[in-house]
Structure formats: C-alpha cells, structure tokens
Amino acid sequence: MSEDTGLSSDLQAMSKVDRALTGLDPEDTRRVLRWAVDKFGKGDKTLFSSLDEDDRAKGSRDDDAASNGAGSKAAGRTFGSISNLVEAVKPSTAAEHVLTGAYWFQMIKSAENVTAHQVNNELKNLGSSPSNITDVFTDLINRKPALVRQVAKSGTSRQARKKYRLTTEGIRSVESKIGG
C-alpha cells in the first residue's frame, strides 16, 4: 500500500505534487504550476491570480535588475508585460518584433508552442503588428541558423493554423538584446 493510504484522493494528489516540486527552483516551480493550471484548470483564469501577482512583483524587480546590467536571461523570463519586454529588446524590424512576441509566449508565459495569431494580437495591441505575420515567421524559419521552427499545422490550406517554437538560436537572439 502507498504511504498516502487513508488520505482523501485530493490530499493524495497534493502530496504527490509536493514530492514532485520539492527541489525545483522557484522559476521551474512556477512554470510547472502554470502548465498544470493550463492543463487542468479548463480555462479558469482566476486560478492564475496569485501566480500572476507573483510574476508582476518579480517582473518589476527583475526589470530593475536588467536595467542595471544584471543577468538578462533571468530578467527575460520574468517581465511583467510584453510591453516591458519589447522596451528592453528594442526591436527595429518586423522580424525582431515577431521574434520578441514569440519569446514572450514561449519563455515567459511557458507556452509549449506559439501561433502567429497569438503573436499578432499582442503586437497589434502594441501598434507593431506586421502586415503579413506568416511571411515573417517563414523568414525566421529560413534564416541560417533558423530562429524559429514550425512544429505543427492544422488544416491543409495556406491559411491553416501553424504552431511555432523558437530555436535555441532564436532564444539567444532575443536574450542578447535584453537590456543591451
């Protein structure tokens, strides 16, 4: 029998989660919890409230650290808003804007994949949406080394929903510009 015998099923689950998260650093713990909320929260945004508050508080501390020359990689993962990230990166081309938007979702929001629609919506809110985001993603894929790769496509038409993921080089590219 398991050591959790006699506990209710929810307490057993919490005990397993506790064992799984013990030893992870705070950033990894936050990423795992965000994933769990995404997977099991069924879109209930209220489940994010305390994680988001922690991220906002940590983001502002790390934004200050980044502007003082502290490690850009850590600061890049904790920005409180995409506008703060864009401010730090200072993208000058459509490709840099799209790369920064993809970085926001993949590295800061811990999304496994990114869609052009997601990135375009965020960039549109910032007033820096490219005229054809699919062409920009294609350009990022075709660069040597590639900064993005397409990992999935749903549908058969040119307008099918495509999912993208930054390559290691794409992540480095954005992180090298943070606070630089």
N, C-alpha and C positions, 0 to 999 in steps of 0.2 A: 504494500500500500504506500501511497505517496505521503510525504511529510505534511501535506495540506489536508489530510483526511479530517473530516469533522468541520471544516470551514465551508461556508457557503460558496457557491461557484464564483460569485463576483470577487470574494476575498481570495479565492484560489488564483483567479486571473491576476489580481493586483499583486499577489505575492510573486507570481511568475514574471510580471513586468518589472517589479522591483529587482529581482535577481538579474534580469536581462540588462537593465540600465545601470546597475552598480558597476562602477569602474569607468564609465564613459565620461568624457569631459563634458562640461555644460553645453557647448555648442552642438556636439553629437547627440546629447540627450534631447535638446530642443528639436533637432532635425527629426529624430525618431518619433518624438511625440507629435510633431506636425504631420508626419506621414500617417501615424495611427489615427489622428483625428480626421485626416482626409479620407482614409480608407473606411473607417468605421463610423464616422460622425454623420454620414449621409447628408453632407452639405450644411449642417447646423453651425453657422458662423459664430454663435455665442460660445462654442467650445474653444474658440481661438482667443477669446478676450484676454485671459491672463497671459498667454504666450505673446500676444501682440503687444500688450503693455510692457512686458519684459523686453521685447525686441526694440520697442520705441525708446525705452530708457537706455538700454545697452547701445542702441544705434547712435544716440546723441553723444554718449561718452566716447564711442569709437570714432565717430565723425570728428570730434575734437582731437582725438589722438592722431587720426590720419592727417589732419591739417597741421599737426605739429611734427609730422615726419615719422610717426610710429608705423609699424608693420602694415602695409597696405592690404595684404591678403586677409588678415583678420578683420580689418576695417571694412573691406569689401563685402564681407558676409554678414555684416550687421547694420547696414544702413537702414534707417527707419522708413525711408520712402524712395521711390525710384527717382524722384527729382533730386534728392541729395546725392544719389549715385551718379546721375548724369552730370551734376555740378562738379563732382570730383573727377570724373573721367574727361570731361570737356570734349565730347565727340565733335568732329568737324565735318564728317561726311555721313551720308545716309547709311553706309555700311557700318561705320562706327556706332551710330545711333542704334541700329538693329542689333549689333553685337552686344551693346550695353544692355538693351532691353532683354535680350535672351539671357544674359548673365544674371539679370535681376531675378528672373523666374527660376533659372536652374540652380544658381548658387545661393541666393538669398532666400527665396521662397521654397527652396528644396523640391522643385518640380522635377520629376524624372525626365520629362520631355517638355518641349516648348512648341506652341503653334504660332504661325505667323499672325493669326487673328489676335491672340493674346498680346503679342508684342506690339502689333499695330495699334490696338486700343490704348495701350499705355502711352505709346509715343504720340498718338493723336491728342491725348489729354495734355501732353507737354508742348504741343504745337510743332512736333518734329517728325511727323509721320511721312515716310517716303511715298512717292506716287505709286510704286509697284513693289510691295514688300517681298513678294515671291521672287522677283528678279534679284533683289538684294540678297536674299538667302541663297539663291543659286550662285551668285558671285562669291559669297563667303565659302560655299562648298567647293567651288572650282579653284580657289586660291591654293598656292603651294607654299607652305603647308596649308591644308584646309583648316578653316577656323570653326566650321560647323559641319555637321553631317546629318543627312536625312535618315531617320531611323524607322519611320512608318509612313504609310499613305493609306487613307481610307477613300475608296472610290476609284474610278478609272479615268475620269476627265482631268484636264489640266487644272481645273478648279478644285480638285479633291483636297480634303484636309490632310496636310502633311505635318508630321511631327519631326522636330529637330532636336539635336543635342550639341552643345558646344564641345569641341575637341579640347584636349589639354592645351594646345597652342592657342585656341580661342580664349580660353580662361586666362592664360598667361598674358595675352594681348590686353585684355581689359584690366587685369590686376596691375600690369606695368604702368598703366595710365592713371590709376587712382592716386590722387594727390601728387602726381608727377607734373 
